[in-house]
Amino acid sequence: MTTLAPIIESLAPLTLIVARMGGLVGSMPMVSGVAVPVRVRGMLTLALSAIVFMAQPASVVSMPELDLLTFLPVVLTETLLGVCIGMIGGLPLAMLQLAGHLLGYQMGLSIAQTFNPSMDSQGDVAGQILFFLGISLYVSLGGLDALLLTLLQSYDGVPIGAFAISQAPLGLLVGVVHSGFAVAVSVAAPVMGVVTLLMVAMGFIMKTMPQINVLSVGFAIKMLAGLLMLALTIFVVAEVASEHIVDVVGRVGDWATGLAAPAAGGP
């Protein structure tokens, strides 16, 4: 038992590190999708947790003994911290998919839904295009690396087992969703504007020349015009999406580095 004592003492802090890392891996973009097997995510969580555990100083890893009733809530709060970093950091990809859904609905592409394994949801072609554009931008800008670094930096302000539910970033979540919705509307605005003008023009044509079947002709025209406008503005969309990704990841990093452990006796 003397040889196993250090291992037993390390199980509690290692479990809390696994909980925080597991919350991040289970919610961060691309890794949390159903396309990545659960075993791969589990092995990745354990490997990263072991690295973080070895990098922490002994003063941080050491913690008082906890019974089961007090240990389980601490595990949940540690998992919540990782989920907050991964979920908020991945919202730009969801907003790009929302922009694709908005412009795809206007073009009539919503009738052809496809399954997106990365988001575990249905989407149209335009949404898939913008989503994979966002993934490539996210990887090229180092978004995944930034989220992992943010998690590591969170240990400076909140040691193992010191995170409280009252520190959950509700204000940051609302702000990111608000700005992301504005970005989604601005990305879809050019295509939606062109399609709206086409619908108004087809309305005049239908009134002046009723012998033309506007429904059959206009359906193809809307798709072609919308896809052409999307192709013309794709570089602008990439620039706007890149700025939004950098802004969101930076805000998540500022929140994590600004965390402080609650005072003793606090919630």
N, C-alpha and C positions, 0 to 999 in steps of 0.2 A: 504493500500500500504506500510505502514511502516513495517508491519510484513513480507511482501513478498520481501522487498528490499534485505536482505541478500541472499535469494534464487536466485533472478534475477542476482545479482552480481556474484554468483557462477556458473551460467549456462555456461558462456563462458569458464572458465578454465576446468570445468567438461567435456564440449564437446570436448575440445582438448585432455584431458586425454583419453576419450573414443575413439577418433580418433587414438591415438598412440597405445592404447591397442587393438583396433579393427584391426589395420594393423598387429599386431603380431598374434592375434588369427586367422585371416584370411589367414595367410601364414605359420604358424608353422606346423611341422610334425604331422600327425595323426588327429589333431583337425581340420585342414582346409579341410580334405577330404569330399567327398559327403556322406560318411557313417555317419557323424555327422550332424544332422539336423541343419538348419539355426537358428531355434529358440533356440536350445541349445547353439550354438555359440554366439548368441546375448545376451542371459542371462548370459553366462560366461563372456562376455566382460563387461557388465554392472556391474556385481558383482565385478570383479577384478578392474574395474575403480573406483568404489565407495571406495574400500579399499585403493587404491593408493591415491585417493583424500583426504581421511581422514588422511592419513599418511604424506601428504605434509605439511610443515610449512606454516603459513599465508603469509610470505614474498614471497614464491614461487607461491602460488595460486593467489595472487593479481596480476592483470595485467591491463594495460591501456585499456580504452574503444576502441573498433574497430568497424568500420562500416562493412557492408556486403561485400563490394568489397575488403577490406583488410583482413577480417576474413576468407573467403573461401580459399585463398592461404595458410593461416596458417594451416587450417584443412588438406589440401592436404600434406603439408610438414610433419605434425605430423604423418599422416597415412603412408607416405613414410618411416619415421624412423622405425616404427613398422614392416613394410613389409621387410625392409632391414635385420632386426635382425632375423625375422622368416624364410625368404626365404634362406638366406645364412646359417643359422643354420641347415636347413633341407636338404641341398645339399648332405650330406653323404648318405642319404637314396636313393636319386636319382642316385647317382653314383653306389651304390650296385645293384640297378635295372638295370643300364646300363651294369654292369659286367655280370649279369645273362642273359641279352639279347645277349651279345657277345658270351658267351659260349653256350647258348641255340641255337643260330643260327648255330654254328659249329656242334652241335649234331643233328640238324634237328628237334628240338622241336618248332621252330618258326611257324610251320604249325598249331600248336594247341594253339591258342591265348585265353587267359582268361582276364576278366575285373578286374582291380584292383581299388576298390572303394576309397582306401586311396589316390591314386595318380590320379584318374579319367582318367585312360589310359589303353590301352591293353598291355598285357605282357604274356610271356610264363611261363612254370612251373619253370624253373631254376631261372628266374627273380623274381617270387613270393617267392621262397624259400629264396633267398638272401635278398629280401625286408623285409620279416617277421623276418628273423634273425637280420637285421638291426634295426627293430622296437624294438625287445626284448632287444638288446644291448643298444639302445638309452634310453629306459625307465630305465633299470638297472643301467646305468651310470649317471642317473639324468640329461639327456639332456633337457627335458622339464622344469625342475626346474631351470636349468642354464639359459635358455632363458628368463624366467620370471624375474629372478634375474638381468639379463643383462638389461632388460627394466627398472627395478626400478633404477639401478645404472646410467642409462643414464640421469636421471633427475638431478644428481649432476653436470654434465658438461653442459647439455643443458636443461635449465628450460622449462616450458610450453610455447610453441609458439616461441621458439628461434632457432629451427632447420632450416637450409638453404639447398636448393637443392645442392649447391656447396659442401656440406659435405657428399653427398652420397658416399658410399664406393665402387666406381667402381674398384679401384685397388685391394681391398680385394676380391671382387667378381671374378675378373679374376684369382687371385691367388688361390682361393679355387677351382674354376672350373678346373684349370690346375692341381693342386695336386690331385683332385678327379678323374680326367680322368686317371692319372697315377696309382692311387689305383685301379680303375676299370680294367685297363689292367693287372695289376699285379695279381689281384684276378682271372681273367679269364685265365691267361697264362698257368697254369698247364693243365687245361682241353683242351684248344686250342692246346697245344703242343701234348698231347696224341692223340687227334682226327686227327691232321695233320699227325702224324706218321702212324696212321691207314690208312689214305687215301693214303699215299705213298705206304704202304705195299699192299693195295688192288689193287693199280695200277700195281704193279709187278705181283700179282696173276692173274689179268685179262689178262696180256700179256702172261704169261706162261701157264695158264690153262683157256682158253676162255670158256670152257664148264660150268664153275661155274658162276652163276648169281651174280656178285659182288654187283649190285645195291640193290637187295632185301636182301642179307645177310649182306652187309656192313651197311645198315641203322640201323638195330638192334644192330650190334656190336658197332657202334659209340655211340648210346645212352647208352648202358650198360657200356662201357668203360668210357664215360664222367661222368655218374652218380657215378660210382665207384670212379673215381678220385676226384670228388667233395666231396664225403663222406669221403675220406681219408684226404683231406685238409681242411675240414670244420672248424676244431679248429684253424688252421693257418689263415683262412679267418676271423674268429671271432676276433682273436687278431689284425690283420691288420685293420679291420673295427673299432674296439674299439679305437685304437690309432688315426685313422683318425677322428672319432667323437669327441674325447677329444681335438684334435688339432684344429678342426674347431670351436667348441664351445668356446674354449679358445681365439681364434683369434677374434671372434665376440665380446666376452666380453672385450678384450683389446681395440678394436675399440670403443665400446660404452663408456667405462670408460675414454677413452682418448679424447672424444669429448669436445669441448669448444664452447661456444656461440660466434657467429661472432661479430666482433666489430660493434659499432653503425655506421649506414650508409653503412654497408656492404651489400652483396646480401642476 
